[in-house]
Each structure stands twice: as C-alpha cells, then as structure tokens.
Amino acid sequence: MDEARAGAVPFVEPRGPRLLRDLRDAADLRGAGRNGAGHRRLRRPGCHRADDPVRGRGAFALYGPAQRSARAIDRRRYRRQSVSGRDRVAPASRSPGCRGTGTTMNDPTGLKGLYSEIAPYAHGMLDVGDGHRVYWERCGTPGGRPAVFLHGGPGGGCSPAHRRLFDPAIYDVLLFDQRGCGRSTPHAELEANTTWHLVADIERLRAMVGAEAWLVFGGSWGSTLALAYAETHPARVDALVLRGIYTLTKAELSWYYQFGVSEMFPDKWERFLAPISPAERGDMMMAYRRRLVSDDPAEQLAAAQAWSLWEGETITLMPSAELTADFSDPHFAIAFARIENHFFVHAGWLEEGQLLRDAHRLKGIPGEIIHGRYDMPCPARIAWELHKGWPDADLHLVEGAGHAFNEPGILDRLIRATDRFGRQG
C-alpha cells in the first residue's frame, strides 16, 4: 500500500526468521476486520477435502509454527477468490450441499480453509418493530444442525464468505444483518438500536426457524453479542464458537480509541486524530460521536471514513490495500462508523465487566474461544479471563495471527470448531 507503507517500521518476530517468513507468506490470507467483511481477494487452499482429526485440542492449546509444516507456504498452490461483496450473493447454481475446502492434499501447512461458495436456500426481511426490518438468509441443509452467525462491527453486516464457515452438508445456518447495516433497513439508523434490541432479534429469528437451541457463532463484536445472548438465554444455546473476544469494558475501549494501539500504529493514529481538534482529543469516541450525528452529511461522511479506516488498517497482522478500500467505501463506512460509535459510546448498554462477571451462566455449554496472539483491537487478556470464568470452553491462542477471521491459523481453528460441533450435534 502506498501511504501505509511509507515510513513503516518492519515487523520483527523474536522467534526467528522462519516465523517471519511464514507470517509474510501467510499474509496472502489476511482479511476481514471486526466487521467480519473480508477484502476483495483471498488466497485459499484448493477444494479437495480430507478427513483430519482436531490436533492438540484441550482445555488450553497454542497453535503456532511448531504445528506447521517445516516448509513455508507455497504461494503458487493458492488461487485468488472473492470473499468481499457485502451485498453480493453467490451464484444460485451452486448446490447447497456442495463441500469445499478444508485440509487439502495440496496444502503443505495442513490448515483447514473455507467451504465452497454457496447460495442461500431461503432469505427474507423480518419486521422486528421500531421501524426496523432485518435481512436474514439460511444456508446449508434444511433441517440440519441449527446455527446462527453473528457478524462484527457492530454495523459490519454479513458477507458471502461467512456462509462458508460451516459444512453445508451438516448445518442449517442462519445469517442476518443486524439493525441498520448491510441489507437491513433503515440504513445507518441509531434509534431503537442497542445490544438488547439485537438480543431480542436473535430470539425472534430462532423462533422463526423453529430451533429449540442452536450453535451461536460470533467474532469480535459478534462475540460480545453472542455472550450477551447466551448469558441471557443459556437454554437456547447448545454450543458457542467465539473469535476475537471483546467485552466493551472501559479498558478495552480506551486501549483502541485513546491510548494503546496508537503506540503500535502512530502513522495511522495521526490520520485518525486529524478530523478532531486538539481540544477534543481527550475523548476521541465522543468527539467522533458529535460529527457522526451531525446534520451536515459531508461532515458525517468524512468522520465515518476516518473512523472506519482506522479499524480497517489495524486489524490484520499484515497490511492490505484491498481491505483499506473496503473500509473507505462511503456506503459501508457511514453505517459501520455511526453504529459502532453509537454502541461504544454507550459501552453496549452493559454494566462494567458484566459479560465476564456473568460467565458462570455459560456453565454446561461447550465452546471454543479462538483469539489471535497479536490481535490489536481485542487484547488477548480478555479471552484468557473469559476462559477462566467458563472452563467448559477450550481456548486457542493462535500464534502469528491478528484479528481477522480469515487469517490462516484463526480460520483453521474456526473450521475445526464448526466441524467438531457439527459432528456432535
């Protein structure tokens, strides 16, 4: 990337040059931010799937270079494939039951990848009240193992790539765009849009599909929403898959929007500061709030793009020009920034530390917690604390990975988790 590369400090990994080479090669699979939207091109393994038992799973497991092949990733074995297009639907000619990538004969790393592209077998709009209509879609096998996917942001919306995190021969998965974003209407609306409105929407959708209980999958903000839902309705959750744990405490929000990540990305932080006057910089979230709810559309959009770009350029281990372009898109940025800032200024309408405090309510629910060691927006300590309060879950700290769901080690663990619960379901 032009501006992002200028004056950048090269990444140095103390584990040695081999890991550094692996990380640079693995950057071909970098992608989605907390909104869960991948960038426009993703390198992935081929389509032949082979059985491969979960390796090294336990109460606490580290996934890193020691589990990789001694060879670096051969980039020539990968081909580009679109994972973006937030409003694009995969070709309807795809069979809902087709199987796609997992561990492949040609993959020297042994990492699992996304299943094949798939089109929804049903979709629609659900009137959830308060003037909101929520877009939903169902993918996989009708009557299969029920699951719901919760996207990130908040305000990010679902992408076709998210359908491919589940084996379509086993799962009947529901995906939906949360209030105000993606294909839901009205676009970028803040009224009647809180964590608890979304928790109620999940219950409406569960009743709509007729599931007594289902697997809940959420990453980043999606993990926040999944925890809020599961702690409120534990009887309706039979398994949890959580990535990039975020609980909206003051410390987490300050780390990303006031002081912390700013020290890792000083060049990008300067661009984030630029729209805000020096007198307002003591509270960046509130300063942006004033602009994002402004009556001036031009001021709103400028703030939205600056807010969105800060995230888009700090959530992957290696930089991505495509991801920068996605997060700069005006239609995406205005909903993403307005809704995310709205939720974060109000700390998600959660009591301080509520989600960790109430983790005991998850007792008896099996789960997997998957978190990148170098996740900038979401400190790994929160995943560690959640695991201590919820011992029924397995924790995987993924070495050589940031925040994005489709970074190789993270994606591998996510696919293994959905495969595991698909077999058990």
N, C-alpha and C positions, 0 to 999 in steps of 0.2 A: 504494500500500500504506500502511496506517495507520502502524505503528510504524517501518517502513523509511523512510518519507518524512519523519518528524518530525526536524527539525533537519538535514536532509540538505544538503550543500553542492552547489550546482548544477554540472553538468559544464560546463567551459569548454574549447573547442577552438580552439587558436591559428590554425588555418587559416581561421577566419572564420565568420560567421553562417550561410552557406549550408550548410556541412558540418554545423553543429549542427542545422539544420532537418532535413537528410537523416537524421541519426542518430536524432533523435526520431521521425521518421516510420518509419524502418526498425525501430524498436522493436516494431512490430506483428508482426515475425517473430522476436522473441527467443525463446529456448527452452532446449534441453537443457543439462545440466551435464556434468561429467566422466563421470557415469554414463551419458550418452547418452540419458536419458529426457526427452522433450520435455514442455512443460507442456500443459495440457489443451486449449488452443485456439491454433491457429496460423493467421495470415492468410497466404495464399499466392496466387500468380497463378492464372488460370484454366486450363483443361485442353487448350487447343489448342496443340500442339507444332509449332514450325517449325524447320527446319534453320538452324543458326547456328554457323559455324566458331569454334574457340577463338581468342580475340583476345589478342594480346600475350603468348603463351606463349613461354618461353625458359628459359635456364639460371637466370635470376632475374627475376621480374616483380613489380611492385607493382600491386595492384588498389585503386582508391580513387575519390574524387569525380571525377577527371579522366576516368574511364571511364564515369561515369554520365550519364544524361540531364540536361540543364540544368533540367528540371522536378523538383520534389520529388515523392516518391511520392504518388500519388492514392489515399488510403486507401479511397475508395469503390469502387475496382476490385478490391478484395480481399474474400474472404469467409472466415468462420471455418471451421476444420476441425480435428477432434480429431487429436492426434498422441501423446496420452498413453495411458493404459490399459495399464500394463505387462503385464497378464495378459489383455488383450482381444485377440481375433483379428478381423481384418477380415471382413466378410460373405463367406461361401463362394460367394455368387452372382457375385462379381467374377470376370471372366475373367483367368486367369494371364497371358494375353498382352496385356492392355489397356495402352495407352500413356496417359501422363498429362502432368502439367505439365512444361514445360521453358521455353524462351523463348516468350512468348505474344504474340499480336497486340495484346492489350490492356495489356501490361506496358510502361510508359514507361521503365523502367530497363534493359530488355534482360537482366535477370538470369534465370538458369535456376532452376527450382524442382523440388520432388519429383515423381516419377511418381505415377500414380493409386494409390489403395488397392488392395491385392492380398492374397489369402489364400494360405497355403502350399498347395502341391500334395501335400506329404508332411510328416509330423512324427512324432516319437517320443522315446523315452528311451534313452540309451546307458549301459550299465553300464561305468564306467571304472575300477572297482576301488576299494578302500579304503572301501567303503560308500557311494560317491557314484554318483548317476545324473544324467546331464546331458541336459537338454531340448534338442532340435535341431529345426529346420524348414528346408524347402527351398522356394524361391520362384522364379518365372520360368518359363523354358522347359526342361523336362527334356532333358538332353544339351547344353544351351547352354554358353556360355563359363563355366567354373567359377570361383567366387569364394567367399571366406569373410569374414564380417563379425565383427569383434572389438569388443565393447562396452566402455564405460569403467567407471570406478569405481576399483579393482575392487569388484565387488559390485552393480553397477548393473542388469544384465540388459538384454535387448533389448526394443524396443517396435515396434509395427506401423509406425511412421514409418521405421525403419531399413531395412525391406524396400524402401522407395520411393526409395532412393538409387541403384538400379540399373535399367537398362532391362530390363523383364521379357521383351521380345521377343528379347533377346540373351543375357541372363545366366541361369545356373542357380546361384543364390546360396544358400549355407548360412549360417544364423544359429544361434547357440546361446547359452544362458545358462550362464556359467561356473560352476564348482563353488560350491554354497552359495547361489546367488542366483536371482532370477526364479522360473522353474518347475522348476529343478533341485533335487534333494533330497540330503541333508537341508538344511533352510533354515538359513542363517547359520552353517554348520559351518566350523570353522577347521582341524580335523585333516586332514592329507593335502591341504592346500590351499595351494600355493605356485606361483610362476611356472613352475617346471619341471614340476609336475604339469599345468598348463594347456597348456604347450608339447606335452607328450605327448598330451594330449587332442585338440589340433588335428590331430596326426598320425593319431590313431585315426579321427577324423572324415574326414580326407582319404582314408584307405584305405577307409572305409565307402562313400564316394560314388564311388570308383574314379578319382579325378583324379590324373594324373601330377604336375601342378603347377597352381597356381591363383593368381588375384589375391588378395592379402591387403589388407583394408581395416581400419584401426584408428584410433580417435580418442582422444586423451588417454591414460588408462591403456591403451586399446586400441592406441595407437601404441607404448607400451612393450612390450606383449606381442607385437605384430607384429614389432618389431625383434628381440626375443629369439628368436622363432620363425625369422625369416628368416636371422639370423646363425648359427643352429644348423642349419637345413635349407635352405640357399640354393638347392639344386637343385629344391626343391619350390615355389618362389615364382617366378612369371614376371612379376609386376608388384606394386608397392606403392602404396597411396594412404594417406597418413598425415596426420592433423589434430591440432593442439594437442600438439606433441611434448613428451613427458615421459620422463625417463630415470632418475628416482629417485636423483639424486645428493644428497649432504648439503646442498648449497647450495639446490637446488630445494625440498627438504622443509622446510628452515629458513625459506625465503622465504615459504612459505604457512602454516606452522604455528607459527612462532616470531616472526619479525620481518621485515616487508616489506609484505605485503598488509595487515597490521594497520594500517599507516600510511595506507592508502587507504580503509579501511572501519573507522574507530575505533568507531563505534556498534555495528556487528555483531561486531567483535572483543571488545567488552566482554561481549556475550552469550555468546560462545564461552568467555571466561575464567570466567564466573560459576560453573559447576559445580566448578571446580578451586580448591583452597585456595591462598592466596598462596605458601606454602612449596613447592608443587609446580609452579609456573608456569615454572620454568626449563627444563622438558622437557614440553611440552604433549602430545606424542604418547604418551609413557609414562604421564603422568597419566591420559589418557583410556583407555589400554590397561587400567589397573587397574580402571577402572569398567566397561569393556565386556566383561570376562571375569569380572565379579563374580558371586557366587552369588545376589545379590539382583536379581530380574527388574526391579523398579521402578528401581533404580539403573542397571542396564544400559540400560533404555529411555530414561531421562532423558538419559544421556550420549550415546546413539545419536542422539536427536533434535537435541541441541545440536551434535554433530559434523556431522550431515547438513545441518542448516540453515545452518551457516557456509559450506558449499560452495554450497548452493542459492541463497544470496543474494549470492554474489560471483563467479559465473561468467558472468553476462550483462552486456553493456555498459549496458543499462538495466534497472531493477528489474522483477520480475514476481511479482505476488501469487499467480498460479497455480503458478508454479514453487516458491514458498515452501511452498504447501500440499502439493505432491507430495513434497518432501523431508522434510516433517514427518510424513508418513504412517507410523504405527508399524511396519507390516509391512515397508515398504521400508527405513525408517531402520535397523532392527535388523540387517538383513543388510548393507546398504551400509556402515554405520559399523564394524561388527565386522570385516568382511572387509577394508575399505580400511585401517583402522588396523593390522590384523594384517600386511598386506603392507608398509605404510610403516614400521612399527617395525623390520621386518627388511630394509628397503631392497630389497625384492623378491628377496632372496636373490641379489643381483647384487654383483659387486665394484665398488668405487667407480669410476665413469666407464666401466664395461665396455661399455655399448652404443655410446657414441661411439668408444671405443678400437677396437672391432671393426667399425666401419662399413665398413672395407675389404672385409669379407666379402660386402658387397652389390654388389660390382663386377659390372657387366654386367646388373644388374636395373634396369629402368626404373622410375621412380616419380615421384610428385608429393607435395611437402611443402606443406601448407596451414596457415597459422598466423595468427590474429588479432593485429594490432599491439597491441591493448590486452587481451590475454589475461592475466588476473590470476594464475590458478593456475600457468600454464606460461609462464615467461619466454621471449620470442621469441629470446633469445640461443641457446638450446638448438637451436632449429630452424636457426638460422644455422650453428652449429657442425656439425650433422649434415649440412647441405648441403655444407659444405667437405670433409667426410670421405667423402661419397657424391655425387660430381659427376654420376653418371648420373641423378640426380633433378632435377626442376625445383622451385624454391622460389617460393612465392607468399605474401608478407606482405600480409595483407588489411587495408587501412586502414579505420578506423571500425568495427572488429569486436572482440569479446571472445573468449570461449572456445567458446560454444555452436555445435553443428554446424549448426543451422538459422538462425543469423544470416545475413542476405541475401547478403552478399559471400562468406562462407565456403561456404554451401550452393551458390551458383553455381559456385564452383571445384570443389567435390566432384562435382557432377553432370557438369561438363565433364571431370573426370578419369575418372570411370567410363565416360562416353561415349567418350572417347578410347581407353581400353584395350579397350572393347567392340568398337570398330571394328578395332583392331589385332589382337585376339585371334582 
